[in-house]
Amino acid sequence: MQLLQAQITDTSGGDNHYAGVEFAAGNGPKFYGASAKLDVFQVSGVSNNQQSESQIFISKGTEGPKNYINTVQAGWVVNPQLEGDNRAHFFTYWTSDGYQKTGCYNLVCPGFVQTSTRLTPGKIYTLSTLSLDIYKDRFTSNWMLYNDREPVGYWPKEIFNNMADSSVVQMHGNVYSPFDEPSPPMGSGVLNGAKFTNILLTDGQSNSKLPVNFRKYNDLGEAYYGVDYRVQNGVMYYGGPGGWKK
């Protein structure tokens, strides 16, 4: 499973930690989008060399080779090194070679095309929820990003080499920390105190469906972060105080 790598420059080295759910197409029909409403928190306790984010992650080619790992990602992040403050920011990300040479956050490099004047990638996000819908447009083949049914922008089909559809969708919290610092809070900072609601996956006929088959992942366990997915109503609870140190 390929998870988001930290986009932080830190000479001391560090670790990423994740808590979330994965929906894998396997040999079945592929995915053409995903949507959810994310709780947003102005979480404290994230140092200048750390990151805490929550995101929808849509990918193809996660089994490799790296040159064909393609992703589109969106959510909210507290990343002082990237954003210059300790506030929650709306973000986008993409790669077409497994984070080697292509892709970037927000509008740092050519790729994501912004169309909204209301919500800009990298903007401080002050609301308590963030509704996101990512899907492949059937006519242009671009990957579209909507917020509350309003277009934010799109990832053009030309920047990808393996994104005709998606084989894996993940929804998770992710933290990064240098080895010499305790891992930061995820989500609200309370165990399973944040949530994704209205989780839906989009099929090839543009139908949105409640996902039933899933796999939970949580590399550190509930001493630090939690994850609990409720299949019956498409809600994932996650997050925690952190504090793990190598």
URGI-V914902 format. One record per helix or strand. SS is the DSSP state (a for helix, b for strand). FROM is the first residue (numbers start at 0). TO is the last residue. If there is no record, write none. Layout:
# URGI-V914902
ss = <SS & SS>
from = <FROM & FROM>
to = <TO & TO>
This chain:
# URGI-V914902
ss = <b & b & b & b & a & b & a & b & b & b & b & b & b & b & a & b & b & b & b & b & b & b & b>
from = <13 & 30 & 32 & 50 & 65 & 69 & 79 & 88 & 103 & 111 & 123 & 128 & 142 & 149 & 156 & 165 & 167 & 185 & 193 & 207 & 214 & 225 & 234>
to = <23 & 30 & 38 & 59 & 67 & 77 & 82 & 94 & 104 & 113 & 123 & 135 & 146 & 154 & 158 & 165 & 177 & 185 & 201 & 208 & 217 & 229 & 239>
